[in-house]
Amino acid sequence: MSNLTASLDALAALDGAMCAALVDVDSGMTLGTAGSGVDLEVAAAGNTEVVRAKLRTIRALNLDDEIEDMLITLGKQYHIIRPMRRATDLFLYVVFDRNRANLAMARRKVFEIEAKLEI
């Protein structure tokens, strides 16, 4: 049974978190969202392109590796993109207020929630 809603709510409730989404890499569409402060539909579509570009680069370099997470640091926000390990066509996307979040703790908590997420 899926725990998607509870997982997204837990992500959005992390210290400094603004919003969270589960995103389909193929379509760029959100499969679920929580929180507010960013247009998650627009952000999901745009960050899908970022994920696809990095995956293409990994393949082009013949790297035997995978993306653990991606961090985009803005002046006021952190954006964490975490591909799902068990569903490689999906990624978690979480936006944090940079003034309220502890980046190390945010990454750890996103990792913990992703590990327990059932789709």
Contacts in CASP RR format, 6 or more apart in sequence:
PFRMAT RR
TARGET T0000
AUTHOR 0000-0000-0000
METHOD contacts of the structure
MODEL  1
MSNLTASLDALAALDGAMCAALVDVDSGMTLGTAGSGVDLEVAAAGNTEV
VRAKLRTIRALNLDDEIEDMLITLGKQYHIIRPMRRATDLFLYVVFDRNR
ANLAMARRKVFEIEAKLEI
1 118 0 8 1.000
2 118 0 8 1.000
2 119 0 8 1.000
3 116 0 8 1.000
3 117 0 8 1.000
3 118 0 8 1.000
4 22 0 8 1.000
4 31 0 8 1.000
4 32 0 8 1.000
4 117 0 8 1.000
4 118 0 8 1.000
4 119 0 8 1.000
5 32 0 8 1.000
5 34 0 8 1.000
7 22 0 8 1.000
7 113 0 8 1.000
7 116 0 8 1.000
7 117 0 8 1.000
8 20 0 8 1.000
8 21 0 8 1.000
8 22 0 8 1.000
8 32 0 8 1.000
8 33 0 8 1.000
8 34 0 8 1.000
9 34 0 8 1.000
10 113 0 8 1.000
11 17 0 8 1.000
11 20 0 8 1.000
11 34 0 8 1.000
11 92 0 8 1.000
11 94 0 8 1.000
11 109 0 8 1.000
11 110 0 8 1.000
11 113 0 8 1.000
12 18 0 8 1.000
12 19 0 8 1.000
12 20 0 8 1.000
12 34 0 8 1.000
12 35 0 8 1.000
12 94 0 8 1.000
14 94 0 8 1.000
14 96 0 8 1.000
14 101 0 8 1.000
14 105 0 8 1.000
14 106 0 8 1.000
14 109 0 8 1.000
14 110 0 8 1.000
15 100 0 8 1.000
15 101 0 8 1.000
15 102 0 8 1.000
15 105 0 8 1.000
15 106 0 8 1.000
16 96 0 8 1.000
16 97 0 8 1.000
16 100 0 8 1.000
16 101 0 8 1.000
16 106 0 8 1.000
17 35 0 8 1.000
17 94 0 8 1.000
17 95 0 8 1.000
17 96 0 8 1.000
17 97 0 8 1.000
17 101 0 8 1.000
17 106 0 8 1.000
18 35 0 8 1.000
18 36 0 8 1.000
18 37 0 8 1.000
18 38 0 8 1.000
18 77 0 8 1.000
18 95 0 8 1.000
18 96 0 8 1.000
18 97 0 8 1.000
19 33 0 8 1.000
19 34 0 8 1.000
19 35 0 8 1.000
19 36 0 8 1.000
19 37 0 8 1.000
19 38 0 8 1.000
19 40 0 8 1.000
19 94 0 8 1.000
19 95 0 8 1.000
20 33 0 8 1.000
20 34 0 8 1.000
20 35 0 8 1.000
20 92 0 8 1.000
20 93 0 8 1.000
20 94 0 8 1.000
20 95 0 8 1.000
21 30 0 8 1.000
21 31 0 8 1.000
21 32 0 8 1.000
21 33 0 8 1.000
21 34 0 8 1.000
21 40 0 8 1.000
21 43 0 8 1.000
21 44 0 8 1.000
21 92 0 8 1.000
21 93 0 8 1.000
21 94 0 8 1.000
22 30 0 8 1.000
22 31 0 8 1.000
22 32 0 8 1.000
22 33 0 8 1.000
22 90 0 8 1.000
22 91 0 8 1.000
22 92 0 8 1.000
22 93 0 8 1.000
22 117 0 8 1.000
22 119 0 8 1.000
23 29 0 8 1.000
23 30 0 8 1.000
23 31 0 8 1.000
23 44 0 8 1.000
23 47 0 8 1.000
23 48 0 8 1.000
23 90 0 8 1.000
23 91 0 8 1.000
23 92 0 8 1.000
23 93 0 8 1.000
24 30 0 8 1.000
24 31 0 8 1.000
24 48 0 8 1.000
24 89 0 8 1.000
24 90 0 8 1.000
25 48 0 8 1.000
25 51 0 8 1.000
25 52 0 8 1.000
25 55 0 8 1.000
25 83 0 8 1.000
25 88 0 8 1.000
25 89 0 8 1.000
25 90 0 8 1.000
25 91 0 8 1.000
26 89 0 8 1.000
27 48 0 8 1.000
28 44 0 8 1.000
28 45 0 8 1.000
28 46 0 8 1.000
28 48 0 8 1.000
29 41 0 8 1.000
29 44 0 8 1.000
29 45 0 8 1.000
30 40 0 8 1.000
30 41 0 8 1.000
30 44 0 8 1.000
31 90 0 8 1.000
33 40 0 8 1.000
37 95 0 8 1.000
38 95 0 8 1.000
40 93 0 8 1.000
43 79 0 8 1.000
43 93 0 8 1.000
43 95 0 8 1.000
44 93 0 8 1.000
47 72 0 8 1.000
47 79 0 8 1.000
47 81 0 8 1.000
47 91 0 8 1.000
47 93 0 8 1.000
50 70 0 8 1.000
50 72 0 8 1.000
50 81 0 8 1.000
51 67 0 8 1.000
51 70 0 8 1.000
51 81 0 8 1.000
51 83 0 8 1.000
51 91 0 8 1.000
54 67 0 8 1.000
54 70 0 8 1.000
55 67 0 8 1.000
58 65 0 8 1.000
58 66 0 8 1.000
58 67 0 8 1.000
66 83 0 8 1.000
67 83 0 8 1.000
68 82 0 8 1.000
69 80 0 8 1.000
69 81 0 8 1.000
69 82 0 8 1.000
69 83 0 8 1.000
69 107 0 8 1.000
69 110 0 8 1.000
69 111 0 8 1.000
70 80 0 8 1.000
70 81 0 8 1.000
70 82 0 8 1.000
71 78 0 8 1.000
71 79 0 8 1.000
71 80 0 8 1.000
71 81 0 8 1.000
71 103 0 8 1.000
71 107 0 8 1.000
72 78 0 8 1.000
72 79 0 8 1.000
72 81 0 8 1.000
73 79 0 8 1.000
73 98 0 8 1.000
74 98 0 8 1.000
75 98 0 8 1.000
76 97 0 8 1.000
76 98 0 8 1.000
76 99 0 8 1.000
77 95 0 8 1.000
77 96 0 8 1.000
77 97 0 8 1.000
77 98 0 8 1.000
78 95 0 8 1.000
78 96 0 8 1.000
78 98 0 8 1.000
78 101 0 8 1.000
78 103 0 8 1.000
78 106 0 8 1.000
79 93 0 8 1.000
79 94 0 8 1.000
79 95 0 8 1.000
79 96 0 8 1.000
80 92 0 8 1.000
80 93 0 8 1.000
80 94 0 8 1.000
80 96 0 8 1.000
80 106 0 8 1.000
80 107 0 8 1.000
80 110 0 8 1.000
81 91 0 8 1.000
81 92 0 8 1.000
81 93 0 8 1.000
82 91 0 8 1.000
82 92 0 8 1.000
82 93 0 8 1.000
82 94 0 8 1.000
82 110 0 8 1.000
82 111 0 8 1.000
82 114 0 8 1.000
83 90 0 8 1.000
83 91 0 8 1.000
84 90 0 8 1.000
84 91 0 8 1.000
84 92 0 8 1.000
84 114 0 8 1.000
84 117 0 8 1.000
84 119 0 8 1.000
85 114 0 8 1.000
85 115 0 8 1.000
86 119 0 8 1.000
87 119 0 8 1.000
90 119 0 8 1.000
92 110 0 8 1.000
92 113 0 8 1.000
92 114 0 8 1.000
92 117 0 8 1.000
94 106 0 8 1.000
94 110 0 8 1.000
96 103 0 8 1.000
96 106 0 8 1.000
END
